[in-house]
Structures are given as structure tokens and as C-alpha cells.
Amino acid sequence: MARRSISLTDALYDYILEVSLREPEVLRRLREETARHEKAVCQIAPEQGQFMAFLVKLIHARQCLEIGVFTGYSALWVALALPPEGRLVACDINAEWTAVARRYWKEAGVDSKVDLRLAPAADTLNDLLENGAANRFDFAFIDADRPRYIVYYEQCLRLVRPGGLILIDNVLRDGLVLDRKTKDPDVTTVQDLNVKLRGDDRVDLSLVPVADGLALLRKK
């Protein structure tokens, strides 16, 4: 019995994709276009996108949130997993990057499922709360500016229903979370968040070593 997750060599990672990835062609093309972007590091891994879509289907999600859209790859996975009446509120501030997302959402036939809101995410989430959306959402994915992660988490915790899921990306920060002396707010906020989540009895928690670390939370 292994006592920890297996280390992934490049060859083993390629094998995982070869035997398990079921990525629609439109998603593959979006991923490949994004790989040429100057901010390509913001792109989630394909197996993570497929895992998120699996969870959306598993909980029969109808209403979803995404904080941090970039070029729309993760949002497209979620939108494709939603039923025809499903909706995804997607929060971002960059019109140029999300223009790529809009193009692929339309091509995939899911643009009517995605409500893209170009404004600071905290403002959008507050607007949702002020308009009676508390406990309305089934699923939320947070992958945006790290220093505001705790703010987004608290807002999503109010917006997601009991039994719903919140996923938070990049909670290992490429291993930098081990540096106790760092002053980088991108890292220190994640360190603080991880400690907070460990003791937060409002949620069930699993930190999954997928890509750069994915915190998986179920609201009680």
C-alpha cells in the first residue's frame, strides 16, 4: 500500500492523458491556442478540467460560479457538463482574454449557458448576494488573484447551497507554500487559506494533489 501519492514523471503523465483524457476537439484546440499565450501558466491542466466536469455531473449541478476565466478553458469544461437549463456565472476583468473564451463557447454551442460578468469578482459576488442568490449555487471554482482568495472563499460559501462544492485552485503554489519566510502575498494568502480550511467546520475538506493542488470543499 502506498503511503502517499505517486510521483509523476513526464512519461507517466502522458500515459494518464493517453488512457483517460476524453477531451472534446473544441477544448483541445482552445487548450492549444492558450498554450501559446504569454500567460499560459494560468491555464488549468486538461485532466483537472475533466475532473471538474465529472464533479459537476456527479452532483447534478444546475447553477455554477467561476471566479477567474482567463481564456475560458475551465468554464467550457463546466458548461459542457451542465444540462441545457444549467447556467454558469463567470467572473473576470479582462475583456481581451475573455474574448477568446467567448469565441470557443459560441463554437461549442454553450454560450447561452455562460453569464460572463466583466467586473471585479468580489463586486459581482456581492451583487449576487444582495440580489438573493445566497445558497443558490451548486458548484463554484476559484482560480483568480491569490491575495483575494479568502474573500472569494467566504463569498462563495454564502452563495453555494448546503451539499454544494467549492473548488480552489493552486493551493500548493508549485511547492512555495513550504516557505515559511516568504513575503509574497500570492503565497502567504494561500498559506493562510490552507490553515483556515483545515480548521473550518463549515465544510468537508479534501486537498487533492491534482496539477498545482486543488482544495475540494463540500458545504455542510
Secondary structure, DSSP 8 states (H G I E B T S, - for coil): --SS-----HHHHHHHHHHH----HHHHHHHHHHTTSTTGGGS--HHHHHHHHHHHHHTT--EEEEE--TTSHHHHHHHHHS-TT-EEEEEES-HHHHHHHHHHHHHHT-GGGEEEEES-HHHHHHHHHHTT-TT-EEEEEE-S-GGGHHHHHHHHHHHEEEEEEEEEE-SSGGGGGG-TT---HHHHHHHHHHHHHHT-TTEEEEEE-STT-EEEEEE-
